[in-house]
Amino acid sequence: MIITVPRDPEWTERFTNLRLKKGTVRFTELGREIPCSKCKDWFPASTEFFHASNSTPTGLHSWCRACYNERFEDTRKCQDR
């Protein structure tokens, strides 16, 4: 199940054009995609692939769910020791 980005109205034409120039958004048959800032892979801009974030213009965390979960899984393992 794909959930749309909660702050989708933030994706104005001006914002999209700026992101296209910077190369931080692309449009494919899957729709709008953004890269994970950690692993650099591209994923659809949805909460299926990124955690929601109120502090970013896209409404999504900059790391994909896999990188985010991996990072905090390591942190939890260290705390358990």
N, C-alpha and C positions, 0 to 999 in steps of 0.2 A: 504494500500500500504506500503510495507516494503522497506526502503531505506537502502542500505548497508552502513557500517561504512566508513566514508571518508578516514581514515588512515589505512585501512585494511592491507596494506603491512607491517605495524609495527608488525603485529602478526606473527613474525618469529617463527621457531620451538623452538629456545632457549627461547624466551619470553613466548611462550605457555607452555613449560615444567616448567619454573619457576612459572608461574601462577597456573599450575596444582599442583605442590608441595605445594604451599601456600594455595591451596583450594579456589582460587579466580576466577576460571573459570571451567566450566564443559561442557561436550558435551552431548546433548540429541537429540531426534528426531526433535526438533526445530532448532538444530544447536548449535553454541557456545552461552553459557549463562554466565552472570556475575551477582553478587549480588549488590543490592542497598546498599550503605554503611549506609543509614539512617534506612530504614525499614527492611533490611536484606532479602527481597524477591529476588528470582532469576528471571531474565528476559533475553530474547534473546538480544545479543549484537548488537543492531541496533538503529538507530535514531528514530524509532517508540516508543521505551521505554525509551531512554536516550537522553538528549540534546547533541549536538556535542560540543566538546571542543578541542581547539588546544594545550592546555597546558598539556594534559595527554597522556601517551603512547598508550592508547586504542583509543584515539580520541573521547571519550565519557565522559560526566560528571559523577561523582561517585554516584550521587543521581538519582533515577528514575524520570521520568517526573511528576508522581503524587506527590512525596515528594517535588520536586523542586517547582512545582506550588503551593502546599499547603503552603510552607514556605514563598514564595513571595506574596501570596495572603494575608496572615496575615500581612506582612509588609505594603502592600498597604492599608489595612484597618486601621492600626495604623496611617499612614500618612494622611488619610482623616479626622481624628478627629480634 
